[in-house]
């Protein structure tokens, strides 16, 4: 997928430029389904440094292994970014979560995005005062998240098992195989324009709740893409595959020609 943008970011083979805070959790064996539903993907060809992404077989998504790439790559010191900047077009500005995901080109893959979610059909009510460019607080009750429709909540609650099925309590205990998971708010891809502001939705990994905030609020960005990266071959791989196919076809043709010639020689001997 080709994208044109004034300042396209490129991350390929990057190092840890900035030390970011770690989550208050680690991988917990036996909690959630992550040990059977997450499959590691080696994107840089070096298995010694671990997997760069994990394919979520339950949601058909590929999650970046680094849950705070903005800090790791040095784009943001702590990884916190504005949600969306409507003044720079659909992609947003480079220092916004939407723009960061839009511009990311990791290991030749450039269709990363923020986690998505679905909302209920309630009529949106503007809660900002006239003349205000931003809103101090936008109650989450204006739009309710459709149960089971939040990609990040599904990952945190079910796959990593951070929500108790018995009493619906939430605690960030398990981060599974991921690194740099932050105990704080992560932007989703859901942003909506209102009369006086532009608001977006976050999933708070500390509380397990969805919060609606003005786009000027701050949050982390966990990059994800639809589908399995293993099904997206590198251009070089396609070329090598094509050459291999041509070589195989040539070998088959030569074998057929040799067999045909041998058959005629044998036929001539038989008639002699």
Protein Blocks (a to p, Z undefined) as FASTA:
>chain_A
ZZddfblcddehiacfbccdddfbdcdehiajklmmpccddfkopaknopfbdcdfklop
acdfblclmlmnomamnlpacfbdcknojnopfkbmklmmmmpcgehiacbccddddddf
bdcddfbdehiabdfbdcfklpccdehiafklmmmmmmnopacfklopacdfbgcjaghi
acdddddfbdcddfkbccdddddfknopacdddfkbccddddddedjfklmccfklmmmm
mmmmmmmmmmmmmmmmmmmmmmmmmmmmmmZZ
